[in-house]
Amino acid sequence: MNTLKQVNRDDEMMATLEAEGGVLASVQKHNFTSVDDVVRFVMSLAGKFVGLGKLTIRNKTQGWRIVMSMAVKRPSLSLAGVGMPMPAALPHDGRQYVIPW
């Protein structure tokens, strides 16, 4: 996270998480103490999503903005609930690379 940006409790913070072709969460409020607090709050609002997203955070009071990419992978699956991990996907099938989410 970007800890170089200062956040005060009375700053008006605006944040938007975009993923899956739309806005998953948007917030405009006070009482954050850090950029990390904003990120955690927005991710909790977004619910469960898998994939890539773009998080834009703006401190309206101080006039700065940061944009960051978010990557959320799906939880690993197990075989028949016995805790055995699924076999890993091959990283390359000859024509394209596979991202094992």
Helices and strands as residue ranges (DSSP letters): E 13-19, E 22-29, H 35-46, E 51-59, E 64-72, E 78-79, E 84-85
